[in-house]
């Protein structure tokens, strides 16, 4: 740990998970530290910058003292379950859970977080190794970090580590059956470039926050040929850029006759609460004025619009409200009414529907509230960025059930949906957001090789990211030959420094040597 008997909040949070699961008080074993111990807040200059912004890592705060029984071998041999945060080379008993952070013992979690930020990886690898019923099992999660805040990154990693323990404990409870077989192949995604180190990124982010807005806009293409994953230089496009105080994001396309309708989230920078807006585009490229088509007392976004059995339907994100409601068009596209509550008491982000021969599937990113431990209670908890939850039903409007042991995957690069599934060369493609280092840094296109109630397997096909002034991209909405993508850039607050608005992108195929940039 850090010092004998002196434990940070995240360690006691893990102990609380075990206490709630097994209804008994456990013992935290203090490990004497020889020589100079690692400092309790070993986060360097970037950590000091966080402290100057009153943003210390609450997970590292001292949360009290626990009974210390000395050497690790003196007490826990008869424990029902033991979580090991130090080197477990000499402690590998049945029912033990060994936790590791980026290849090292979990007791050095804070150091591992800082190193991950320094190298610009944008995520940290958390691993649980548990021994149960004569078998050794492993589970690896890749937690999203915040590249401009060491404190928030540490809190996210600590909360995710606690969630990982709770996830494993569900398989170890005395009343549970043997762990179900779950197949979830995590695609191998190359690292993203990061410049300036964690201090440089934190300083750059602070300057931007003082001088500019982090603003989203979107671009629409029409009449792409089926084999085009990304437009060529000859394809015409339309950029939709909002006023300086607005955000336009999450565009979804829906074609009705000769008109292409684009539904998107409109948000206010001053008082953020999303609502659903739409515009129309005709074949010559003429656009209508934006019209609000759905608004609620809570935040709405990510409006997946699709046609099913002759009816237009919409599934917007309403995670702040804690449910998932399907809407039907009374008068397309301007009037909508709720038709079914798909899920209740859930916090899901960017829920996306897909239907195949086995029925309906819903993929979403959701907060890993298995443990209920988090220092971030906002709707933008970073655990919304890195987990994949899957639900299945034979009917669209009812009977939705989670697959085995959600979250099915925790990986900051390939979990959160980024648009509707679409077909390409006979395969179903699932767009996902890469949230390593920041929210929605890039989009990956994953070819779905299989999906069932036992898991999902995918492979990486292509990556779309920003170039030049474009910071990132987080939606790829493709229906037939129509494509909408959103993009993010900094725009100065003052009219004196108002810069021209434009976007550039980099598209890379991973199954062929091909890079296109515009």
N, C-alpha and C positions, 0 to 999 in steps of 0.2 A: 504494500500500500504506500502511503506517504510517510507517516510516522506511526509508531505504535499507539493504537487506541484513538488516533485523531483522523477522522474519516470525512472526506468531502461528500457533498449531497448525493452525487451519483452512485457512490458505493452503498449508502444506506437505502437508496431507492431500489437497488437490486435485492437487498435483504428484505425489503417490504414486499417485493414480488413473491419471494419464497414463503414469507409469512402468510400472505393471503392465499396462496395456492395450497399449502399443506396444513394450515390452521395450527401451526406450532411456532413457538419462538425459536429462532436459530441463534447461532453464535458466530460473530465475526472474529476471525482469527487475525490478530495483529502480527505482522512480520517485521522483526527487528531489521533496521536498515544499517548496514555496515558502511562506515566512512561517511562522506558527504551525500545526503539525500538529494534527490531532484527537488527543486523548489516547487512549492505548491501551485505557483502560477508561472510556469516556465515558457512564457509566450513572447518574450523579447519586446522590441520596439513597437511592433504592431499591436501587441497587447496593451502597451501603454497608451497608444492612440485610442483604442477601445475604451480604456479607463477614463481618458480625457472627455470622451463623449458619454460618460456615465453608462457604459455598456459592458460592465464586467461579467464574466461567465458565472452565472449563479450556480451551475452544476459543480463548480470547484469550491464554492463557499463551504467553510467548515460547518457541518450539520450536527455536531455533537460527538460524544464518545460512546463507544460500545465496549462491552466486557471483553477483555483481552486474556486469552488463555495461553499465551506463549507460543511455542513452536507449533507449526502447522500439523505435525504428526501426533501431537499429544491428545487431541480431542476429536476431530471430525471423522475418524474411521468408522464410527457407528452411525453417522448421520444418514438421514433418508436421502438427502441430496446435498451436494457441496459444490458451490461455485468457486472456481479457482481463478484468481486474477493475477497470480504470479507465475513463475516458471513451474510447470507441472511435471518436470522430468521424473521426480521421485514420488509423485502422487497421482496415481491413475486407478483409483478405486471404482467399483461399480456404482453408478448413480452420480458420478461427478460430471460437472460441466466446466470445461476449460475455456476461458475467453481470451481472445487475442485481438490486437489492433495493429493492422499493417505489418503482420508477421512477428510482432513482439508481444510480451505480456500486456494484458489490458490495464495493469496498474500504471503503465506509462502512457495512458490514453492521451493526456494533454500534450505530451511530447510528440506523439504520433500525428496528432492533428496539426501541430505547427509545421512539422516536416512535410506533411502532405500539401499544405498551403504554400510552403516555400518552393516546392518543386512544381507547383501549378497543376497538380492532378485534379483538383476540384472535388475529389471524393476520398473517403477513407474506407479501407476494407476491414470489416469486422467479422470475426470468425468464432463460431462455437463448436467445440469438440466434446461430444458427450458419449458416455459409456453406459449402455443400457441393455439388459438381457443378453449379455455376452457379446455385444456388437459395439463397434466404435463408429459413430456417425459424425458427419461434418456438415455445417451449413455456413455459407458465406453471404454476407450482405455488404453492399457498397453504398455507404451513406453519403448523401449530398452535403457539401460544405458551402460556405458563403465566402467567396474569395476576397471580399473587402472587410470581413469582420472575423477575427480569430475567436472572439467571445461567443458570437452566435454559432460559429462552426463547432466549437467545443460543446456547447449546450445541445446542438443537434446530434452530435456523435454520442454524447452521453445518454440522451433520450433513446436513440436507436439501439444502443447496446442494452439498455434495460428492456426494450421491446424484444430484442433477440432472445434474452433470457426467458421472458414470458412465453415467447413462441415455442422455445424448446421445452419449457416446463409443461406445456399442454400435452406433450408427448410422453412425459414422465409421470404424470399424475397416476396414483394407484388405481383409480377407477377407469382410466382410459384404456382403449384397446391398443394393439400394436400400431406403430406409426404407419399411416397409409403410404402406398407407393406414389410419389409425386414426381412427375417429369417436367422440368422447367429449365431447358437449356438457355443459358444466358449468352447472347451473342458477344463475341470478342470485338470491342469497339476501340479504335485507336485513341490515344490521348489527344486532348485539344491543347492548342498553344496558349500559354499564359505569359504575360510580360510584366517585369518589374518587381517580382517577389511580393510577399504578402503585405509588406509595408508600403511599397509603391502602389499596389492596387488599392489599398485602403486610403492612401492620400489622394489618389486620382479620383476615387469615388466620392470623397468628401468635397473636393473642389467642384466636381460636376453637380453634386446636390446643391451647392451654394449658388451656382451660376446658371444651371440649365435644368430642363425637365427630361426625364427618361420617358420618351413618348413612343407609342406604337401606332403604326399605320399599316395599310395592306395593299397588295397588288393583285390584279385579276388578268388572267389570260383566257382567251376563247379559241375554239377550233384547233386544239392540238391533235396531232395524229396519235393513234392508240399506243404506238411503241415509244413515244416521247415521255420519258420520266421528267425531263427538264427542257424548257423551250430553247430554241436556237435563236440566233441573232435576228432572224427574219420574223419572228413571232411578235405581233403587236400586243401591248399591254396597257392597262389603265391603273395609275396609282391613286389611291384614295388617302389623302392626308388630312387629318382633322385640324380644327383650330388649335391654337397653342395650349389651351386649357383642357383639351379633351384627349382621350385615348380611344382609338379604334383597333380592335384586335379580334382574334378568333373568327375569321371569316369562313362561312360555309356557303357553297353554291348549290342552287336548285334551279333547273331549267324547266320553264313552263311555256311550251310553244316556241315562239321566236324571241322570248324575253329570258334573260338570265337574271335571276334574283340572287343577291348576295346578302345573307343575314350575318350580323356581327354584333359584338359587344361594344357599347359606348359607355365610357366611364369618365368621370370628372376628376381631374387631378386634385382639385381643392377639397372635394367631398366625395371620396370614392364609393360608388354604389352602382354596379353595372345594370344596364337595361339592354334589351334586344332591339336592334334597329335594322332596317333593310333598305337597299337601293336596287333599282333595275337597270339593266344594260341591254340595249337592242343590238342587232347584228352590225350596225354601223358604228357602234361604240358610244352612242349617246346615253347619258346617265340621268336618272331621276334624282330628285332631292332625297336625302335620308329621311325616313319616317320611322317613328317609334312604334313597334308592333307588340311588344310584351314588356310589362314593367311590374315590379312587385315591391313590397316593403323591404325586402332583403335583396342581396346582390344576386344578379343573374348574369351568366356568361356562357360561352361555348355552346352556341345553339345548333345542335345537329338537326338539320331539316332533311327529311326524306319522304318518299312516297311509298305507301304500303297498301295493297288491296284497294287501289283507287283513291286513297285518302292521303292528304298531306299531313305529316306528323312532325312534331318538334320535341327534342329532348334537351332542354337547357340545363346547365350546371346550376344547382341551388344548394351547394354544400354549406353555405352560411346558415341556411334554414334547416339543415339536417335531414333532408329528404331528397327524393328523386321522382319528379312528376312528369308524366308524358302528356303533351298537349296535342290537340287536333284543330285543324283550321276550320273555323266556321265560314270564313270568307278569305280564301288565300289571296295575298299573303298577309293581310292587315289585321284579321281578327282570329284569335286563338282561345280555346277553352280547355281546361284540364279534363283528361279522359281516364287516367289511371295513375294511382300511386304505385310506382314500381318497387320502391324501397323506402323504409322509414327508419328514423334514428340512425342515420349513417352520415359520415362526412366524406363525400367522394368528390374528387376533382376530375373534370374533363371526361365524364362518363360517355362511352361510345358504344353504340349498338351495332351488331353484325348478325346476319342470319345465314346458316348453311343447312345441310341436310339433317344435322343433329338437333336443330332448333335455333333458339336465339341465344346470343352471347353478349355480355356486357363487360367491357374492360374499362378500368378506371384507376386513378391513383387515389389512395386514401390514407388518412393519418393512421399510423400504426398504434392505435389506442389500446393495445392489449394490456399494457402496464398502467396506462393513465398517467405516466410521468412525463412532464414536459415543463421547461421554463418559458416556453413560448405558447401563450394561449390564444394568439391571434389567428384569424382565418388563413394566414400565410405561414403557418408552421412549416418548416422545411421538410418535415416528414411527409408532406403532401407531394413533394417533388420526386421521391425516389422509390415508391412502392407500387406494385402491380396487384390489383385486386380483380378477380374474375368471377362473374356470376353467370348462371345458366337457367334457362326456362324453355319449356316446349311451347309456351304462349307468350306473346309480346306483353300483354296487359296484366298478367298475374303469374304466381308460382315461381318467382325468382328465388334461387338458392345459391349460396356461395360454394365455390369448389373447395376441395380439401385444403384446410389450413391456410386461408388468406392471412397475410399477403403472400401471394404465390411467388413473388420475386421482389427483392429490394436491391435495386441497382439504379443509381442516379442517371445513368446514360441511356437506359432502354425501357423504362417503366411507364412514365406518364404519357398518355395518348396525345397525339398532335393532329388529329383529323380523322375522317372516316376511312374505313377499310376500302380498298379499291382493287380491281383486277388488272393485272399486267402480265401478258404472255402466259395466261393460264394459271397464274398464281395469285393468291390473295396477299396484298401488301398492307401492313399496318404502320402508319406513321407514328413516331414517338419523339418526345422531346428529350434532348440531352441537357440535364440540369446540373452538370458538374460545374461547380464554382459559382454559378448564378442561375436564376430561373430562366428556362427556355433559351439556352445559349445556341442550340442548333437543333436540326431535325434529322433523325435517321429513318430510313425506309427499311422495314424488316419484312422479309418474305416469311409468311407463316407456313411452316412445314406440317404442323399438326396442332389441333386444339381439341381438348376433351375435358371431362370433369376431373381428370387426373393431372392436367397440366397443359402447358403450351410450349412449343418448341419453334424457334425462329432463327433466321440467319440474316446477317447484315448485308444489305443490297447497295445502299447509297446514302450519302450524307449531304445535307444542304445547310450551309452556314452563311454568316454575313461576311462582307468584304468591304474594305475602305471604311467609310463612316458608319456602316451598318453594324450595330453591335451584335445582334442575334436574330434568329428566326424561330418561331415556335408553333406555327400551324402550316400544314400542307393539306389543303382540302381539294381533292380530285374527284370529279364525277364525270365520266366519259371524257370529252375533249375540253372540259372546263377546269380551270385550276385557280385557286386563290391561296396566297401565302401572306403572312403578316411579317413585319420587320420592325426593328427597334433602333432608335438613334437618339442622341442627345440634341435638344433644341434649346438655344439660349432663351432665357426669360425676357431679356430686354430687347426692344425693337431696334436699338442701336447696333446690336450684334446678331440680329436675326440672320441665320445662315440659310442658303438655298437647301431645299429638301429634296433628297433623292436617295436611291438605294442601290447597292451592288451586292451580288451574291456569288458564292463559290459552291459549285455542285461537283461531287466526286462519286464515281461508281467504284464500288469495292470488288465487283466481280470482273472488272476489266480495267486496263490502264487508261483512264479517261478523266480529265479534269476540265470543266467548263467554268469560265468566270465571266460575269457581266457586271 
